[in-house]
């Protein structure tokens, strides 16, 4: 896991562990630009790490999309609080 804590950017990133069905990394960053606007970024990449993940194909991709939408929804809720 990698933590980022800078004046205009904070967040963390992590990679999957051996044995996980997918092989990849995700990063969650909150940054502020020069005008004071705040942005939330999710960066992710993956590839199948097992036969089951390869067979799942589009279903696995759909599951990842659902999780990304949940991350963004949680951040929207937090930003309104």
Secondary structure per residue as TSV (DSSP state, phi and psi in degrees):
chain	resnum	aa	ss	phi	psi
A	1	X	-	360.0	142.9
A	2	X	E	-122.6	129.3
A	3	X	E	-107.1	141.8
A	4	X	E	-120.7	126.4
A	5	X	E	-144.0	89.8
A	6	X	-	-119.2	173.0
A	7	X	S	-58.0	-40.4
A	8	X	S	-115.4	9.9
A	9	X	E	-154.6	136.8
A	10	X	E	-145.9	151.5
A	11	X	E	163.2	-166.5
A	12	X	E	-151.6	162.2
A	13	X	E	-141.3	151.6
A	14	X	E	-151.3	160.8
A	15	X	E	-118.6	160.3
A	16	X	-	-70.1	154.7
A	17	X	-	-92.3	158.2
A	18	X	T	-55.3	138.8
A	19	X	T	95.4	-12.2
A	20	X	-	-70.7	145.2
A	21	X	S	-62.0	-28.0
A	22	X	E	-111.2	155.0
A	23	X	E	-119.8	116.2
A	24	X	E	-178.5	-170.1
A	25	X	E	-140.8	154.0
A	26	X	E	-135.5	144.7
A	27	X	E	-131.2	140.2
A	28	X	E	-124.3	114.7
A	29	X	E	-127.4	139.3
A	30	X	E	-116.7	127.2
A	31	X	E	-134.8	154.4
A	32	X	E	-119.5	131.5
A	33	X	-	-88.0	-179.0
A	34	X	T	-64.4	-18.6
A	35	X	T	-95.1	1.1
A	36	X	S	89.4	1.6
A	37	X	-	-70.9	142.7
A	38	X	E	-111.0	136.1
A	39	X	E	-128.1	143.9
A	40	X	E	-112.9	130.3
A	41	X	E	-124.2	137.7
A	42	X	E	-117.0	121.8
A	43	X	E	-118.0	131.3
A	44	X	E	-150.0	147.4
A	45	X	E	-147.4	148.8
A	46	X	E	-158.7	166.5
A	47	X	E	-147.7	158.2
A	48	X	E	-59.3	134.8
A	49	X	-	-110.4	1.3
A	50	X	S	-150.7	166.8
A	51	X	H	-62.8	-40.5
A	52	X	H	-60.4	-42.6
A	53	X	H	-65.1	-37.6
A	54	X	H	-65.4	-41.9
A	55	X	H	-66.5	-37.5
A	56	X	H	-62.3	-33.5
A	57	X	T	44.8	-115.4
A	58	X	H	-61.3	-29.3
A	59	X	H	-65.9	-40.7
A	60	X	H	-64.0	-40.4
A	61	X	H	-64.4	-41.2
A	62	X	H	-60.9	-42.8
A	63	X	H	-61.0	-40.8
A	64	X	H	-64.9	-40.7
A	65	X	H	-63.1	-41.0
A	66	X	H	-61.1	-44.7
A	67	X	H	-64.3	-41.0
A	68	X	H	-62.0	-42.3
A	69	X	H	-62.8	-35.5
A	70	X	H	-68.0	-40.5
A	71	X	H	-58.4	-48.1
A	72	X	H	-66.4	-37.8
A	73	X	H	-63.8	-40.2
A	74	X	H	-63.7	-41.5
A	75	X	H	-67.5	-36.5
A	76	X	H	-62.1	-43.7
A	77	X	H	-62.6	-43.4
A	78	X	H	-65.8	-35.5
A	79	X	H	-70.4	-23.6
A	80	X	H	-83.7	-18.3
A	81	X	-	-72.6	360.0
